[in-house]
Amino acid sequence: MGDVVGESKVDFGALAVLNKWPSLANQRQPDRQPYQVIEGTLDDCISAFMGKPVATRHLYEIRTMAQPPLVTEVLSAEHVIELWRLREFL
């Protein structure tokens, strides 16, 4: 049996966009559209995300091309943190 993480390849050089949701009192405003913070590689966007204050990370998401099974088109804060942790193993 193979190791799932070892067999899964994530292209951290894939194009991606880090978006931020408009907020009020540190809560997403669902009636507004998120705006682009940076455009670059998935690695660039993950690094920029990790540089944001922990208390505001839930306001951000990364959009990229899906790379099943580990990367979806829209990456939530929790998903980005998991990819960041796994990055050194992938």
C-alpha positions as CSV (number, residue, x, y, z in Angstrom):
1,M,0.0,0.0,0.0
2,G,1.2,3.5,-0.9
3,D,1.2,6.5,1.3
4,V,-1.6,8.8,0.1
5,V,0.4,12.0,0.8
6,G,3.5,10.6,-0.9
7,E,1.5,9.7,-4.0
8,S,-0.4,13.0,-4.2
9,K,1.2,15.7,-6.2
10,V,0.3,19.4,-5.7
11,D,1.5,21.9,-8.2
12,F,2.4,24.8,-5.9
13,G,3.4,26.7,-9.1
14,A,-0.2,26.7,-10.4
15,L,-1.9,30.1,-10.9
16,A,-3.9,31.3,-7.9
17,V,-5.6,34.3,-6.5
18,L,-5.9,35.3,-2.8
19,N,-9.2,37.0,-2.1
20,K,-10.5,38.8,0.9
21,W,-14.2,39.1,1.8
22,P,-15.4,42.6,2.9
23,S,-16.0,42.5,6.6
24,L,-17.8,44.3,9.3
25,A,-16.8,43.7,12.9
26,N,-14.5,40.9,11.6
27,Q,-17.4,39.0,10.0
28,R,-17.7,38.3,6.3
29,Q,-20.3,40.4,4.5
30,P,-22.1,37.7,2.4
31,D,-24.0,40.3,0.4
32,R,-20.7,41.7,-1.0
33,Q,-18.1,40.1,-3.3
34,P,-14.6,39.2,-2.2
35,Y,-11.8,41.3,-3.8
36,Q,-8.4,40.2,-5.0
37,V,-5.4,40.8,-2.7
38,I,-2.7,39.1,-4.8
39,E,-2.5,37.0,-8.0
40,G,0.4,34.6,-8.4
41,T,1.3,31.0,-7.7
42,L,-0.5,28.8,-5.2
43,D,2.7,29.0,-3.2
44,D,2.7,32.8,-3.3
45,C,-0.9,32.9,-2.2
46,I,-0.4,30.4,0.7
47,S,2.6,32.4,1.9
48,A,0.7,35.7,1.7
49,F,-2.3,34.1,3.5
50,M,0.0,32.8,6.3
51,G,1.3,36.3,6.8
52,K,-2.1,37.6,7.7
53,P,-3.1,37.9,11.3
54,V,-4.7,34.6,12.6
55,A,-7.7,36.5,13.8
56,T,-8.6,37.6,10.3
57,R,-7.7,34.6,8.2
58,H,-11.3,33.4,8.0
59,L,-11.9,36.4,5.8
60,Y,-9.6,35.1,3.1
61,E,-9.9,32.4,0.5
62,I,-7.6,31.1,-2.3
63,R,-9.0,30.4,-5.8
64,T,-7.1,28.1,-8.1
65,M,-7.5,25.2,-10.5
66,A,-8.7,22.1,-8.7
67,Q,-6.0,19.4,-8.2
68,P,-7.9,16.4,-6.7
69,P,-7.8,15.1,-4.1
70,L,-6.0,17.7,-2.0
71,V,-6.7,21.0,-3.8
72,T,-10.2,22.3,-4.5
73,E,-11.1,25.4,-6.6
74,V,-11.8,27.5,-3.5
75,L,-9.6,26.9,-0.5
76,S,-11.0,28.0,2.9
77,A,-8.7,29.2,5.6
78,E,-8.6,25.8,7.3
79,H,-7.7,24.1,3.9
80,V,-4.9,26.6,3.3
81,I,-3.4,25.9,6.7
82,E,-3.5,22.2,6.1
83,L,-1.8,22.6,2.7
84,W,0.8,24.8,4.3
85,R,1.5,22.1,6.9
86,L,1.7,19.4,4.2
87,R,3.7,21.4,1.8
88,E,7.1,20.1,3.0
89,F,5.9,16.5,2.5
90,L,4.4,16.9,-1.0
